[in-house]
Amino acid sequence: MTDFYAGEKEYFPKIKKINYEGPKSDNPLAFKYYDAEKKVGKKKMKDHLRFAVAYWHSFCADGTDPFGSATHIHPWISGAKTPMDAASNKMDAAFEFITKLGAEFYAFHDRDMAPEGASPAESEKNLFTMTAKAKKLQKATGVKLLWGTANLFSNPRFMNGAATNPEFSVVALAATQVKAAIDATIELGGQGYTFWGGREGYMSLINTDLKKEKDNLARFLIMARDYARKQGFKGAFYIEPKPMEPSKHQYDFDTETVIGFLRYYGLDNDFRLNIEANHAELAGHDFVHELETAAAAGLFGSVDANRGDTMNGWDTDQFPISYYETALAMNAILKAGGFTTGGLNFDAKIRRNSVDLSDLFIAHIGGMDAFAIGLEIANRIASDGVIPNFIKKRYASFSAGDGAKFAKGELDLEQLAKIGTDAGYGNTGITSGKQEYLENVLNGYLLGL
């Protein structure tokens, strides 16, 4: 990878390559804990964490919220003569930022990279023009595409959904976007392709045929999968769960819902889950719960790394800062075997009042440091063995004797009931789960004790 990329104009001229300076550094534009080349276990930090920059929040979001207009005036947008000029400038700024930050991946929606044209054909032309530029910049810098996707939620035509829309013409237009986005992802060597059903759900059941919409969504996903495979795409497809907002109820509500959907429609061999921390909170779950649930089903894939505000039931998409949360998350990810095609994509945005160009770097640095600490703690959990060994011992009764027969499916209910009758009540089940002890052990790891 080059030191950093700068096009004809440097958009972050006061910021140079972000380096690791260690915990004692007081430089806000330096890593304190993320040392990309440091080995943790058998892999380097960068290979464990596979950080990706989200094109949309980092270079498109302008601070607009429901109560106010833009506060982030992007230099790559202001002064551009045409939407395509703005898109080209934005890409230069993106690759400058990504290479200065030292991230190895990025992720995008089609409309992030290229503006929508006056027709589907013009929109595709715009996308493929920007794809060609992205391919050159990837080759020049070594930055890779983690995954691509299509924005099937912003345009008013998708107000009633895309693949689940009650109007067939909208479903067909969604297909034009997905086909083009898949083609762009393949051209750029993307390691995955993601579906986020932003409006694939309902606002009210009084006007909704729920079964038809879910059947149509599955049919659409099957068609997209078959097309991509026919084009030679060997990567993973991801579904990103979210319970609501903008819809009242989305069909990819949470991890368990998506697992059931994929298995019901026979999609579980090709699709995995892209878990977002903030979406887990909105569904009433912990981030680690969603990760463990996906891993238990063999369907863990990738992560949108962010956080919500527990005092605010909104998708705030803030940068992750909790070492406790990242430790639990990385512990789950390591237990699942780590990332293959997926990674940690910062689907997070700086706050509306964070208006300095340096704030975008500082936010990513903090998030990368937080997951680096989480990785170190998760590695210590695995290597020390205190927590894994306790869990193994807690379930040891299923590893021998009648417990092992039960686990292997070698007992019927009558046999199992007889074992219970013969054993009697006694003190069966009165064994401490030692939750507080293990929480204290984890806190000790967090403090480096």
HELIX and SHEET records of a PDB file:
HELIX    1   1 MET A   45  LEU A   49  1                                   5    
HELIX    2   2 TYR A   55  PHE A   59  1                                   5    
HELIX    3   3 PRO A   83  LEU A  101  1                                  19    
HELIX    4   4 ASP A  110  MET A  113  1                                   4    
HELIX    5   5 PRO A  120  THR A  141  1                                  22    
HELIX    6   6 PRO A  156  PHE A  158  5                                   3    
HELIX    7   7 PHE A  168  GLU A  187  1                                  20    
HELIX    8   8 LEU A  205  ASN A  207  5                                   3    
HELIX    9   9 LEU A  210  LYS A  230  1                                  21    
HELIX   10  10 THR A  255  TYR A  264  1                                  10    
HELIX   11  11 ALA A  277  LEU A  282  1                                   6    
HELIX   12  12 PHE A  287  ALA A  296  1                                  10    
HELIX   13  13 TYR A  323  LYS A  335  1                                  13    
HELIX   14  14 LEU A  357  ASP A  384  1                                  28    
HELIX   15  15 VAL A  386  ARG A  394  1                                   9    
HELIX   16  16 ALA A  396  PHE A  398  5                                   3    
HELIX   17  17 GLY A  401  ALA A  407  1                                   7    
HELIX   18  18 LEU A  413  ALA A  423  1                                  11    
HELIX   19  19 GLN A  435  LEU A  446  1                                  12    
SHEET    1   A 2 ASN A  19  TYR A  20  0                                        
SHEET    2   A 2 ALA A  30  PHE A  31  1                                        
SHEET    1   B 2 LYS A  39  VAL A  40  0                                        
SHEET    2   B 2 LYS A  43  LYS A  44 -1                                        
SHEET    1   C 8 LYS A 144  THR A 149  0                                        
SHEET    2   C 8 PHE A 105  HIS A 109  1                                        
SHEET    3   C 8 PHE A  51  ALA A  54  1                                        
SHEET    4   C 8 LEU A 344  PHE A 346  1                                        
SHEET    5   C 8 PHE A 300  ASP A 304  1                                        
SHEET    6   C 8 PHE A 271  GLU A 276  1                                        
SHEET    7   C 8 ALA A 236  ILE A 239  1                                        
SHEET    8   C 8 GLY A 192  PHE A 195  1                                        
SHEET    1   D 2 GLY A 201  TYR A 202  0                                        
SHEET    2   D 2 HIS A 249  GLN A 250 -1                                        
END                                                                             
